[in-house]
Amino acid sequence: MGRPDVVPLSFAQRRLWFLHKLEGPSATYNMPLAFRLTGSVDAEALHAALLDVIGRHESLRTVFPEVDGEPHQVVLDPAATAFGWERRSVTESELPTALEEVSRHGFDLSSEVPVRSWLFETGPDDCVLLLLLHHIAADGWSMGPLAQDLVAAYTARSQASAPQWSALPVQYADYTLWQRELLGDDSDPDSLFTRQVDYWRRQLHDLPEQVTFPTDRPRPAVASYEGACVTLTVDGELHRQMAELARASGATVFMVLQAGMAALLTRLGAGTDIPLGSGVAGRTDEALDDLVGLFVNTFVLRTDTSGDPAFQELVGRVREASLAAYAHQDVPFEHLVELLNPQRSTSHHPLFQVALVLQNNAQGDFTLPALRVRTTEVDPGTSRFDMLLSLTERYDAAGNPAGIESVVEYSTDLFDRSTVERLFGRWIRLLAQALSAPHEPISRAGLLAEAERRQLLAEWNDTDAEVRQETMADLLEAQVRRTPDATAVLFGETTLTYAELNARANQLARHLVDWGVGPEKLVAVALPRSADTVVGLLAVIKAGGAYLPLDPDDPAERLRHTLSDARPVLALVSGETGLDAPEAGIPFLAIDDGQTLAAIARQSTQDLTDADRTVPLTPANPLYVIYTSGSTGRPKGVMVEHRGLANNLQWMQDAYPVGAGDILLFRTSVRFDSVGLELWFPLLHGAAICVAPSEVIRDPQRLVSHIAENGVTVAQFPPSLLANLPQPPAGHRVSRIWSSGEALRPELAARISEDWDSALYNLYGPTEMTIQVASSIWEGETDDGHNVPIGRPMWNTRVFVLDAALQPVPVGVVGELYVTGAQVARGYLGRVGLTAERFVACPFGSGVRMYRTGD
């Protein structure tokens, strides 16, 4: 091409120049080539040979100064070109550090040629040649012509002559000008550039900003480009199976590998729209074959994994998208980024973050005469993307697939080596299963090694424990016998001992039996907050019924809906309740009515037996029905059985024990299941309940004062209330705080723990799971800095994180939380279909149900 006075950069060069200006001189785009040379090396001949090669290829003696802020190519005269060349004596132990150090040299592209070399001499007949190129001057394909010319030049120079080679037909600057002419003007609707850009605009419309999958560390705001490499292999048998599926699908092995990676990322939580980076050699004319230079073009291979396709179908999708991409490969990636203008960030690569590249170019043979030459790996400690897999297929002497070598370059901002190796293992495992059953959906392929699966399903869920298989009535009455004179309930001037509470509840329970209350019967309890609330709820339990707790302060419409939906056999109310139960068609019993009080007083104070109840009471009978908030649809009544709460509270006593001297705050509204920890947990273990009046719980300042004045030692709050609590007064007795109902933020946990000088526990559990199923102790830090963990499962409870196909996901992968075991509620009251939808068969235990939390 006729050269203008100012030669522009190629599009690929321009991107690297831009990154160089943005970062400053760095090793991010360095290409280190290291060769161990055994034998008598002619160092002067080697130096001269390198100068010959630099003289032959203009790209190796090009610098990139700026004119008015615009870079251009300046090709230096071969005779005047100086490049970095150094001989250094080192010991074998010093060699690795020396190689890594020089491979991180930062080129100044404006004035320094993009190639340097060092000869490290470790002995008389042993040395290592490190040839360092900047990517702006060469690509992977360039290694072939570079090796060919270096060998020819060294052979000649070692014989005291100059290399005899024919002139190259073109130079890189010619390609730069030709590329722009080929693409045409972007304002010309008929130009190749415009046609291909139109394709990419359509193809990359609404591309996800990031492909997100589990990392070891959060993504930094500014990527450091620090990285590392690991070499991993695919065995020959799997390679052969890929080749067979590729032939059957009219695809290539690379397309099979791409389909496998897209499927893997989908299974790791990246979604179903997976953009992967790749590259093409860009040498679309044979005149470029023997040229050292940067011709490779990057483009985006977008894979649609939606609908859980069979693996062979996914390979077909990849084939179709890839062929279209190859047909539109001429538009430089750098131009696409400018035109598509994605959300730019210093934290990640634009358009894609994971790349797969097939190294199918001829490998350079750097065998020098009279020397044994072996390639030595040098890791410059950089990574251009989150992860780049450079794949090389190997074949045996007969031409059969013999394995695939993968050099994985990864960002150490994000990953540890062990994580990268584990991810590669999952990729191979998925491919092996998908290739053995290509007509099966990609969700069927297991990602977990057997040891991982055993850890997730069994070892981390090893929660079997012996608990007393009794009803809550039996357990509560046993504590009364142990501590009859201990204080059970405090409310203003009212104090009830265990014996007094038990006697009053027994009398009311017997009266309820006379009304037909018994096992499998539901009783609404709508009493103002007082000691009578505890008496009323306990009486329903003793009668064998299941209580439906209603908060009289709730909106009348909610109360009417709950009563209409639940249809209890009776409603316990008082004159202060204001609940119009008769209007809802439900019998009501006003426990403060004179006649009712007299009838109750005539009843025996002795504990009820099954002979006194309508039918025998068992641990499998419902204990209560709690209605959900309705935040995810119409409120639903959840039926919880005696055995679920009995298991919960026996575990609580083992994990977070209470006893004589403890006073637990009864603050939570009775319509929340977590109130069970404030009522029944203390009464099972000899502690006392402090009932907070309605007017107190609405005022954080009064609530804190109430806690201090009454000597409360254990209290429970949702994080939203914790955040509004004022500083506690000196001398308070709170030693333990439970946080429940919402996600707990670390900064809030740290402040509350310090302000109250108390142990802080995070409890997790949906209404459908008998208060909570997991808990953790705040210890001052979290793994990810986002939320305090929900912790480990409690006794006789197993917790799984599963994908849409109910397969356990690897650690760190987002999935849906499922829970099985003793804590699972019976289901939704009167809603068989919804119960079947949310309480599903557990695939990890015969005849076992699990609850799908939606979390």
C-alpha positions in Angstrom: 0.0 0.0 0.0 1.1 3.5 -0.6 2.0 4.9 2.8 0.8 8.3 4.0 3.1 10.6 6.0 1.2 9.5 9.2 0.3 5.8 9.4 -2.6 5.1 11.8 -2.8 2.2 14.2 -4.7 -0.9 13.3 -7.9 -1.2 15.3 -6.4 -4.0 17.5 -3.3 -1.8 18.1 -5.4 1.1 19.0 -7.2 -0.8 21.8 -3.9 -1.9 23.3 -2.5 1.7 23.0 -5.6 3.0 24.7 -5.2 0.5 27.6 -1.5 1.4 27.8 -2.5 5.1 28.2 -5.1 4.2 30.7 -3.0 2.0 32.9 0.5 3.3 32.1 3.3 0.9 31.4 2.4 -2.6 32.7 2.8 -6.3 32.1 -0.9 -6.9 31.3 -0.3 -7.5 27.6 3.3 -8.9 27.7 4.0 -12.1 25.9 7.0 -13.9 27.6 8.7 -16.7 25.7 11.3 -18.6 27.6 13.6 -21.4 26.3 16.1 -23.4 28.2 19.2 -23.9 25.9 21.5 -26.8 26.7 24.9 -26.8 25.0 27.3 -24.2 23.8 25.4 -21.1 23.0 26.9 -18.5 20.8 25.6 -15.4 22.6 26.8 -12.9 20.0 25.2 -14.9 17.2 22.0 -15.0 19.1 22.0 -11.3 19.7 22.7 -10.7 16.0 20.0 -13.1 15.0 17.4 -11.2 17.1 18.5 -8.0 15.5 18.0 -9.7 12.1 14.5 -10.8 13.0 13.6 -7.3 14.3 15.0 -5.8 11.1 12.9 -8.2 9.0 9.5 -7.5 10.7 8.6 -3.9 11.0 6.1 -4.6 13.8 9.0 -5.4 16.1 10.6 -2.0 15.5 7.6 0.2 15.6 6.9 2.8 18.2 3.7 4.7 18.8 4.2 8.5 19.5 1.3 10.9 19.5 0.6 13.9 17.3 -2.1 16.2 18.7 -3.2 13.4 21.0 -3.6 10.8 18.2 -1.2 7.9 18.1 0.5 6.7 14.9 3.0 4.1 13.8 6.6 5.1 13.3 8.8 2.3 11.9 12.4 2.7 13.0 15.3 2.2 10.6 16.8 -1.3 11.1 20.3 0.0 11.3 19.4 2.5 14.0 17.1 0.2 16.1 18.3 -0.5 19.6 16.4 -3.1 21.6 16.9 -4.3 25.2 19.4 -7.1 25.3 21.1 -8.3 28.5 23.2 -11.2 29.6 23.0 -12.2 33.3 24.6 -14.9 35.4 22.2 -16.5 37.9 22.0 -19.6 40.0 19.3 -22.2 39.3 17.5 -21.2 42.5 17.5 -17.5 41.4 16.2 -18.2 37.9 12.4 -18.4 38.5 12.4 -15.1 40.4 14.5 -13.5 37.7 12.3 -14.7 34.9 9.2 -13.5 36.6 10.7 -10.1 37.4 11.8 -9.3 33.8 8.6 -10.7 32.3 6.8 -7.9 34.1 8.8 -5.2 32.3 6.6 -2.2 31.4 7.1 -1.1 27.8 6.9 2.6 27.0 5.2 2.2 23.6 5.7 5.8 22.6 9.5 5.4 22.4 10.5 1.8 23.1 10.4 -1.0 20.6 8.0 -3.7 21.8 10.6 -6.5 22.2 13.4 -7.2 24.7 15.5 -10.2 25.5 17.6 -11.6 28.3 20.0 -14.5 28.4 20.3 -16.0 31.8 23.4 -18.1 32.2 23.1 -20.8 34.9 26.2 -22.8 33.9 28.8 -23.3 31.2 26.4 -25.2 28.9 23.1 -24.2 30.4 21.1 -21.0 30.0 17.6 -19.6 29.5 16.6 -17.2 26.7 13.7 -15.0 27.6 12.2 -13.2 24.7 9.6 -10.6 25.8 7.2 -9.1 23.3 4.3 -6.7 23.8 1.0 -7.9 22.4 0.8 -4.8 20.3 3.5 -6.3 18.1 2.6 -9.9 17.9 -0.1 -12.6 18.5 -0.2 -16.3 18.9 0.0 -17.1 15.2 3.2 -14.9 15.1 5.1 -17.6 17.0 5.4 -19.7 13.8 7.1 -17.1 11.6 9.1 -15.8 14.6 10.5 -19.2 15.3 11.3 -19.9 11.6 13.1 -16.6 11.1 15.0 -16.8 14.5 16.3 -20.3 13.7 17.3 -19.3 10.2 19.1 -16.2 11.5 20.9 -17.9 14.3 22.0 -20.7 12.0 23.5 -18.2 9.6 25.1 -16.0 12.3 26.7 -18.9 14.1 28.4 -19.6 10.8 29.5 -16.0 10.5 27.1 -15.1 7.7 23.9 -13.2 7.3 20.5 -15.0 6.8 19.5 -15.5 3.2 15.7 -15.0 3.1 13.4 -13.6 0.5 11.7 -10.2 1.3 8.3 -10.3 2.9 5.5 -9.5 0.5 3.9 -7.0 2.9 4.5 -5.4 6.3 2.2 -4.7 9.1 1.7 -1.1 8.2 0.4 -2.3 4.8 -2.2 -4.5 6.6 -3.3 -1.5 8.7 -4.1 0.5 5.6 -5.6 -2.4 3.8 -7.9 -3.2 6.7 -9.4 0.3 6.7 -9.9 0.1 2.9 -11.5 -3.3 3.1 -14.0 -2.3 5.8 -14.9 0.9 4.0 -16.5 4.0 5.4 -18.9 3.6 8.4 -21.2 6.2 6.7 -21.6 4.1 3.6 -24.7 1.9 4.0 -23.2 -0.6 1.5 -19.8 -0.9 3.1 -18.7 -4.2 4.6 -18.2 -2.3 7.9 -21.8 -1.1 8.0 -23.3 -4.5 7.0 -21.3 -6.3 9.7 -21.9 -3.6 12.4 -25.7 -4.0 11.7 -25.4 -7.7 12.4 -23.5 -7.1 15.7 -25.9 -4.5 16.8 -28.7 -7.0 16.5 -26.7 -9.9 17.9 -25.5 -8.1 21.0 -28.7 -6.1 21.8 -29.4 -6.2 25.5 -26.3 -8.2 26.2 -25.8 -8.8 30.0 -23.4 -6.4 31.5 -21.6 -9.1 33.4 -21.4 -12.9 33.5 -21.5 -13.5 37.3 -20.6 -16.8 38.9 -19.0 -17.6 42.3 -15.7 -15.9 43.1 -13.4 -16.1 46.1 -13.4 -12.3 46.6 -15.8 -9.4 45.6 -14.9 -7.7 42.4 -12.8 -4.6 43.1 -13.9 -1.2 41.8 -10.7 -1.0 39.7 -9.3 -4.2 38.3 -5.6 -4.7 39.0 -5.1 -7.1 36.1 -3.0 -9.2 38.5 -3.3 -12.8 37.5 -1.8 -16.3 37.4 -1.9 -19.3 35.1 -2.5 -23.0 35.6 -2.3 -25.8 32.9 -5.0 -28.4 33.0 -5.9 -31.2 30.6 -8.8 -33.0 29.0 -8.1 -36.7 28.5 -8.0 -38.4 25.2 -11.2 -40.4 25.7 -13.3 -37.3 26.4 -11.6 -35.5 23.5 -12.7 -38.4 21.3 -16.3 -38.2 22.5 -16.3 -34.5 21.7 -15.0 -35.1 18.2 -17.8 -37.7 17.6 -20.6 -35.4 18.8 -19.1 -32.6 16.8 -19.2 -34.7 13.6 -22.7 -35.9 14.3 -23.8 -32.2 14.8 -21.9 -30.7 11.9 -20.0 -28.7 14.5 -16.4 -28.5 15.8 -14.8 -29.7 19.0 -14.4 -26.0 19.9 -18.2 -25.5 19.6 -18.7 -28.5 21.9 -16.3 -27.0 24.4 -18.1 -23.6 24.1 -21.5 -25.3 24.7 -20.1 -27.0 27.8 -18.8 -23.8 29.2 -22.1 -21.9 28.6 -24.0 -24.8 30.2 -21.6 -24.7 33.2 -21.9 -21.0 33.7 -25.7 -21.3 33.6 -25.5 -24.0 36.2 -23.3 -21.8 38.3 -25.9 -19.0 38.4 -24.9 -16.8 35.5 -28.3 -16.9 33.8 -29.3 -18.3 30.4 -27.7 -15.5 28.2 -24.0 -16.3 28.2 -21.6 -14.1 26.3 -18.1 -15.7 25.9 -15.1 -14.0 24.3 -13.1 -15.7 21.6 -10.7 -14.9 18.8 -10.0 -15.4 15.2 -6.6 -15.3 13.6 -7.5 -12.4 11.4 -5.1 -13.5 8.7 -7.6 -13.5 5.8 -4.9 -13.3 3.1 -2.0 -15.7 2.6 0.4 -12.8 2.2 0.0 -12.3 6.0 0.9 -15.9 7.0 4.6 -15.3 7.5 4.3 -11.9 9.2 4.8 -11.2 12.9 2.1 -8.8 14.0 -1.2 -8.3 15.8 -3.9 -9.7 13.5 -6.1 -11.6 15.9 -9.6 -10.2 16.3 -11.8 -10.6 19.4 -15.5 -11.2 19.2 -18.4 -12.3 21.3 -20.0 -15.7 21.1 -23.4 -15.4 22.6 -25.1 -18.6 23.8 -28.7 -19.0 24.7 -29.2 -21.8 27.2 -32.8 -21.0 28.1 -35.4 -23.7 28.2 -33.0 -26.3 29.7 -32.1 -27.7 26.2 -30.6 -31.1 25.6 -26.8 -30.8 25.2 -26.9 -31.8 21.5 -29.5 -29.1 20.9 -27.3 -26.6 22.7 -24.3 -27.6 20.5 -26.6 -26.8 17.5 -27.5 -23.4 18.9 -23.8 -22.7 19.4 -23.0 -23.8 15.9 -25.6 -21.5 14.4 -24.4 -18.5 16.4 -20.7 -19.2 15.9 -21.0 -19.6 12.1 -22.8 -16.3 11.9 -20.1 -14.6 14.1 -17.3 -16.0 11.9 -19.1 -14.6 8.8 -19.0 -11.2 10.4 -15.5 -11.3 11.9 -14.0 -8.4 10.2 -15.4 -5.6 12.4 -12.7 -5.0 15.0 -13.8 -5.7 18.5 -12.5 -2.3 19.6 -14.9 -0.6 17.2 -17.8 -2.7 18.4 -17.1 -1.6 22.0 -17.1 2.0 20.9 -20.3 1.7 18.8 -22.3 -0.4 21.2 -21.2 1.7 24.1 -21.8 -0.8 26.9 -21.8 0.3 30.5 -18.1 1.0 30.9 -16.3 0.0 34.1 -12.8 -0.1 35.4 -13.7 -3.3 37.3 -14.4 -5.7 34.4 -13.8 -6.3 30.6 -16.6 -4.9 28.4 -19.1 -7.3 26.7 -17.6 -10.5 28.2 -15.5 -11.5 31.1 -14.7 -15.2 30.3 -13.0 -16.2 27.0 -12.2 -19.4 25.2 -9.6 -19.4 22.5 -8.6 -22.4 20.4 -4.8 -22.4 19.6 -5.0 -24.2 16.3 -2.1 -22.3 14.6 1.2 -24.0 13.9 3.4 -24.1 17.0 6.7 -22.4 16.6 9.7 -24.7 16.5 12.6 -22.8 18.1 15.1 -25.7 17.8 18.5 -24.0 17.3 21.4 -25.9 15.7 23.8 -27.8 18.1 21.5 -27.0 21.1 18.8 -28.8 23.0 15.9 -26.4 23.3 13.0 -26.8 25.8 10.2 -24.4 26.4 10.0 -23.0 29.9 6.8 -21.7 31.4 6.9 -18.1 32.6 3.9 -16.7 34.4 4.0 -12.9 34.1 1.4 -12.6 36.9 -1.3 -10.9 34.8 -4.8 -11.6 33.5 -6.6 -9.6 30.9 -10.0 -11.1 31.7 -11.7 -12.8 34.7 -10.7 -16.0 33.0 -9.2 -17.0 29.7 -8.9 -20.6 28.6 -6.4 -21.2 25.8 -7.1 -24.6 24.3 -4.8 -26.8 22.2 -5.9 -30.1 20.7 -3.4 -32.9 20.7 -3.5 -35.9 18.3 -1.6 -39.2 18.3 0.6 -40.5 15.4 -2.5 -41.9 13.7 -4.3 -38.6 13.9 -6.7 -39.6 16.6 -7.8 -37.2 19.4 -5.3 -37.5 22.2 -6.5 -34.8 24.7 -6.8 -31.1 25.0 -4.3 -28.9 26.9 -5.8 -25.8 28.5 -3.8 -23.0 29.9 -6.1 -21.1 32.2 -5.2 -17.4 32.8 -7.3 -16.1 35.7 -7.6 -12.9 37.7 -6.2 -13.2 41.2 -8.4 -10.2 42.2 -11.3 -12.7 42.1 -10.0 -16.3 42.2 -7.7 -18.7 44.1 -5.9 -21.4 42.1 -7.9 -24.1 43.9 -11.2 -22.5 42.8 -10.1 -22.4 39.2 -9.0 -26.0 39.3 -12.4 -26.9 40.9 -14.3 -25.0 38.2 -12.3 -26.7 35.5 -13.2 -30.0 37.1 -16.9 -29.1 37.1 -16.6 -28.3 33.4 -15.0 -31.7 32.6 -17.6 -33.5 34.8 -20.5 -31.7 33.0 -19.0 -32.5 29.6 -18.4 -36.1 30.4 -22.0 -36.6 31.5 -23.5 -34.5 28.7 -21.5 -36.4 26.1 -22.6 -39.8 27.5 -26.2 -38.6 27.3 -26.4 -35.8 24.7 -30.2 -36.0 24.5 -30.7 -35.2 28.2 -31.3 -31.6 29.4 -28.2 -29.8 30.6 -29.7 -29.6 34.1 -29.3 -33.4 34.5 -25.5 -33.3 34.4 -24.1 -33.3 37.9 -21.5 -30.8 38.8 -20.4 -32.2 42.1 -17.7 -34.7 42.8 -18.9 -37.5 45.1 -17.1 -36.1 48.1 -18.7 -32.7 47.6 -22.1 -34.2 47.2 -21.6 -36.2 50.4 -20.5 -33.1 52.2 -23.4 -31.0 51.1 -26.1 -33.6 51.6 -24.9 -35.6 54.5 -21.9 -34.2 56.4 -23.1 -30.6 56.7 -26.6 -31.9 57.5 -25.6 -34.4 60.1 -28.1 -33.2 62.7 -29.7 -36.4 64.0 -30.4 -36.0 67.7 -32.6 -37.8 70.3 -35.4 -35.6 71.6 -38.3 -36.3 73.9 -41.2 -37.4 71.8 -43.9 -35.7 73.8 -46.6 -33.1 73.3 -46.0 -29.5 74.3 -48.6 -30.0 77.1 -46.6 -32.8 78.6 -43.3 -30.9 78.4 -44.7 -27.7 79.9 -46.4 -29.6 82.8 -43.1 -31.5 83.5 -41.5 -28.1 84.1 -44.3 -27.0 86.4 -43.6 -30.1 88.6 -39.9 -29.2 88.7 -40.3 -25.5 89.6 -43.9 -24.9 90.9 -43.0 -21.8 92.9 -40.8 -20.1 90.4 -42.0 -17.0 88.7 -43.5 -17.8 85.3 -45.2 -14.5 84.1 -44.6 -10.9 84.9 -47.1 -8.2 83.7 -47.2 -4.9 85.5 -48.3 -5.7 89.1 -49.3 -9.2 88.1 -47.0 -12.1 88.9 -47.9 -15.7 88.2 -45.8 -18.7 89.5 -45.6 -21.8 87.4 -48.2 -23.5 89.7 -50.6 -20.5 89.4 -50.2 -20.3 85.6 -50.7 -24.0 85.3 -53.8 -24.1 87.5 -55.5 -21.2 85.7 -54.7 -22.7 82.3 -56.1 -26.1 83.4 -59.4 -24.6 84.5 -59.8 -22.7 81.2 -58.7 -25.8 79.3 -61.4 -27.9 80.9 -64.0 -25.3 80.1 -62.8 -25.3 76.4 -63.2 -29.1 76.3 -66.8 -28.6 77.4 -67.2 -26.3 74.3 -65.9 -29.2 72.1 -62.3 -28.1 71.8 -59.8 -30.9 71.3 -57.2 -32.3 69.0 -57.5 -31.2 65.4 -59.8 -28.3 66.5 -58.8 -24.7 66.0 -59.4 -22.0 68.6 -58.9 -18.3 67.8 -57.3 -16.4 70.7 -57.7 -12.6 70.4 -56.7 -11.2 73.8 -55.0 -7.9 74.7 -51.4 -8.3 75.8 -51.4 -9.4 79.4 -50.9 -12.4 81.6 -54.2 -13.6 80.3 -52.7 -14.0 76.8 -50.3 -16.6 78.1 -53.1 -18.3 80.1 -55.4 -18.4 77.1 -52.9 -19.9 74.7 -51.6 -22.4 77.2 -55.2 -23.5 77.9 -55.8 -24.3 74.2 -52.7 -26.4 74.2 -53.8 -28.3 77.3 -57.2 -28.9 75.9 -55.6 -30.5 72.9 -56.7 -27.8 70.4 -54.5 -25.7 68.1 -54.5 -22.0 68.8 -55.0 -19.3 66.1 -53.4 -16.2 67.6 -54.9 -12.9 66.6 -53.6 -9.5 67.5 -56.5 -7.3 68.4 -54.5 -4.3 67.3 -54.5 -5.5 63.7 -56.8 -4.0 61.1 -60.4 -5.2 61.4 -60.3 -6.4 57.7 -57.3 -8.7 58.3 -59.0 -10.1 61.4 -62.2 -10.8 59.6 -60.3 -12.4 56.7 -58.4 -14.7 59.0 -61.5 -15.8 60.9 -63.4 -16.4 57.7 -60.6 -18.4 56.1 -59.6 -20.4 59.2 -63.2 -21.1 60.5 -62.1 -21.9 64.1 -64.6 -23.8 66.3 -64.4 -21.0 69.0 -62.8 -17.6 69.5 -61.4 -16.5 72.9 -62.0 -12.8 73.4 -62.3 -10.2 76.1 -64.2 -7.0 76.6 -61.2 -5.1 75.4 -60.7 -7.1 72.2 -63.3 -5.3 70.1 -63.4 -8.4 67.8 -66.8 -9.1 66.3 -66.6 -12.9 66.2 -70.3 -13.6 66.0 -70.6 -11.5 62.9 -68.1 -13.9 61.3 -70.4 -16.8 62.2 -68.0 -18.1 64.9 -68.9 -18.9 68.5 -67.0 -16.7 71.0 -66.1 -17.0 74.6 -65.4 -13.7 76.5 -63.1 -14.9 79.3 -63.6 -11.8 81.4 -67.4 -12.1 81.3 -68.9 -12.7 84.8 -70.7 -15.9 84.0 -67.8 -17.3 82.1 -65.4 -16.5 85.0 -67.7 -18.3 87.3 -68.0 -21.4 85.1 -64.2 -21.5 84.7 -63.7 -21.2 88.5 -65.8 -24.3 89.0 -63.4 -26.4 86.9 -60.6 -28.6 88.4 -57.1 -27.2 88.5 -55.5 -30.6 87.8 -53.7 -31.4 84.6 -55.8 -32.8 81.9 -55.3 -36.4 80.7 -56.4 -38.0 77.4 -59.4 -39.3 79.4 -60.4 -35.6 79.9 -60.0 -34.6 76.3 -62.3 -35.3 73.4 -59.7 -37.7 71.8 -56.1 -38.5 72.8 -53.5 -35.8 72.1 -50.4 -36.9 70.2 -47.2 -35.0 69.1 -48.5 -35.2 65.5 -51.5 -33.1 66.3 -51.5 -29.4 65.3 -50.3 -27.0 68.0 -51.1 -23.7 66.3 -52.0 -22.1 63.0 -50.1 -18.9 62.1 -51.1 -16.8 59.1 -48.3 -15.5 56.8 -48.0 -11.8 56.3 -49.4 -11.9 52.8 -46.3 -10.2 51.3 -46.2 -13.0 48.7 -49.9 -13.3 48.0 -53.0 -13.9 50.1 -52.2 -14.7 53.7 -52.1 -18.4 54.3 -52.6 -20.4 57.6 -49.6 -22.6 58.4 -50.4 -25.6 60.6 -47.5 -26.5 63.0 -47.5 -29.7 65.0 -46.5 -30.3 68.6 -43.4 -32.4 67.6 -42.0 -29.5 65.5 -42.0 -27.0 68.3 -40.9 -29.7 70.8 -37.8 -30.4 68.7 -37.1 -26.7 68.2 -37.2 -25.8 71.9 -35.2 -28.8 73.0 -32.5 -27.8 70.5 -32.6 -24.2 71.7 -32.0 -25.3 75.2 -28.9 -27.2 74.1 -27.6 -24.3 72.0 -28.7 -21.2 73.9 -29.8 -22.4 77.3 -32.1 -20.4 79.7 -33.1 -21.3 83.2 -33.9 -19.9 86.7 -32.9 -16.3 86.9 -33.6 -15.6 83.2 -36.4 -13.3 82.2 -37.4 -13.3 78.5 -39.1 -10.4 76.9 -42.6 -11.1 75.4 -42.6 -8.3 72.8 -43.5 -9.9 69.5 -47.0 -9.9 68.2 -48.8 -13.2 68.8 -49.5 -13.5 65.1 -45.8 -14.1 64.3 -44.5 -17.6 64.9 -41.3 -16.3 66.5 -43.4 -15.4 69.6 -43.1 -19.1 70.5 -39.5 -18.4 71.6 -40.7 -15.7 74.0 -43.5 -17.8 75.5 -42.9 -21.5 75.4 -39.1 -21.6 75.5 -38.8 -20.0 78.9 -41.8 -22.0 80.3 -40.1 -25.3 79.3 -37.0 -24.4 81.3 -37.9 -22.6 84.5 -37.4 -19.0 83.2 -39.9 -16.2 83.4 -41.9 -14.3 80.8 -42.0 -10.4 80.9 -45.1 -9.3 79.0 -44.5 -5.9 77.4 -47.7 -3.8 77.2 -49.0 -2.7 73.8 -48.2 0.9 74.4 -44.6 0.0 75.4 -43.7 -2.0 72.3 -44.6 0.8 70.0 -42.0 3.2 71.6 -38.4 2.1 71.3 -37.3 4.4 74.2 -40.0 3.1 76.5 -39.3 -0.5 75.4 -35.6 -0.2 76.4 -36.6 1.3 79.7 -39.1 -1.5 80.3 -36.4 -4.1 79.6 -34.0 -2.5 82.1 -36.7 -1.9 84.8 -37.9 -5.5 84.6 -34.4 -7.2 84.6 -34.9 -8.8 81.2 -32.0 -11.0 80.3 -33.0 -12.3 76.8 -34.8 -10.4 74.1 -35.7 -10.9 70.5 -36.0 -8.2 67.8 -36.2 -7.9 64.0 -33.2 -6.0 62.5 -35.5 -3.0 61.6 -36.4 -2.6 65.3 -32.8 -3.2 66.4 -31.7 -0.4 64.2 -34.0 2.0 66.0 -33.2 1.0 69.6 -31.6 3.7 71.7 -28.6 3.1 73.9 -29.5 0.9 76.8 -29.2 2.3 80.3 -26.2 1.3 82.5 -26.9 -1.7 84.6 -29.3 -3.5 82.2 -29.2 -7.3 82.5 -29.6 -8.3 78.8 -26.9 -10.9 78.0 -28.4 -12.4 74.8 -30.2 -10.9 71.9 -31.9 -12.9 69.1 -32.3 -11.2 65.7 -34.9 -12.8 63.5 -37.4 -12.2 60.7 -35.1 -10.2 58.4 -31.6 -10.2 57.0 -29.1 -8.9 59.6 -26.4 -6.5 58.3 -22.9 -6.8 59.8 -22.6 -3.1 60.6 -25.9 -3.3 62.6 -24.8 -6.5 64.3 -21.5 -4.9 65.3 -23.2 -1.8 66.8 -25.8 -3.7 68.8 -23.3 -6.2 70.1 -21.1 -3.4 71.3 -23.9 -1.1 72.6 -25.6 -3.8 74.6 -22.4 -5.8 75.5 -24.5 -8.9 74.7 -24.2 -12.1 72.7 -26.0 -11.7 69.4 -27.6 -14.6 67.5 -29.1 -14.6 64.0 -32.1 -16.9 63.7 -33.5 -17.9 60.3 -36.8 -19.7 59.5 -40.0 -19.1 57.5 -43.4 -19.5 59.1 -43.7 -22.9 57.4 -40.8 -24.3 59.3 -41.7 -24.0 63.1 -40.1 -20.7 64.0 -36.5 -21.2 62.9 -34.4 -23.9 61.3 -30.9 -22.4 61.4 -28.9 -20.0 63.5 -25.5 -18.4 63.8 -23.6 -16.5 66.5 -22.3 -13.0 65.6 -18.5 -13.2 66.0 -17.5 -9.9 64.6 -17.1 -10.6 60.9 -18.7 -12.2 57.8 -17.4 -14.1 54.8 -18.8 -11.8 52.2 -19.5 -8.6 54.2 -23.1 -8.5 53.0 -25.3 -10.2 55.6 -24.7 -12.2 58.8 -25.0 -15.9 57.8 -28.1 -17.8 58.7 -25.8 -20.4 60.1 -26.1 -24.1 60.5 -29.3 -26.3 60.7 -30.7 -27.3 64.0 -31.4 -30.8 65.3 -33.1 -33.2 63.0 -33.3 -30.7 60.2 -31.5 -30.7 56.9 -31.0 -27.6 54.7 -30.3 -27.8 50.9 -29.5 -25.2 48.3 -30.9 -26.6 45.1 -31.3 -25.5 41.4 -34.4 -25.6 39.4 -33.9 -29.3 38.7 -33.6 -30.0 42.5 -29.9 -30.7 42.1 -27.6 -29.5 44.9 -25.5 -26.5 43.7 -21.8 -26.1 44.5 -20.7 -24.0 47.4 -21.0 -20.3 46.5 -23.6 -20.8 43.8 -27.0 -19.1 44.2 -29.8 -21.6 44.5 -33.1 -21.9 46.3 -33.2 -22.9 49.9 -35.1 -26.1 50.8 -35.6 -27.5 54.3 -36.6 -31.0 55.5 -36.9 -32.7 58.8 -38.7 -32.3 62.1 -39.4 -28.6 61.7 -41.5 -28.9 58.5 -45.1 -27.8 59.2 -48.0 -29.9 58.2 -49.0 -27.5 55.4 -51.5 -24.7 54.6 -54.9 -24.8 56.3 -57.5 -25.7 53.8 -55.2 -25.2 50.8 -54.3 -28.7 49.5 -53.1 -27.5 46.1 -50.8 -24.8 47.5 -49.5 -27.3 50.2 -48.5 -29.7 47.4 -46.8 -27.0 45.5 -44.6 -25.7 48.4 -44.2 -28.9 50.5 -42.6 -31.3 48.0 -41.0 -34.7 47.9 -37.4 -34.7 49.0 -35.2 -36.4 46.5 -32.6 -37.2 49.2 -34.8 -39.4 51.5 -37.6 -41.9 50.9 -41.0 -40.6 51.9 -39.7 -37.3 53.2 -41.1 -33.9 52.5 -39.2 -30.7 52.2 -40.3 -27.1 52.1 -39.4 -24.8 49.3 -38.7 -21.5 51.0 -38.4 -19.2 48.0 -35.3 -17.7 49.5 
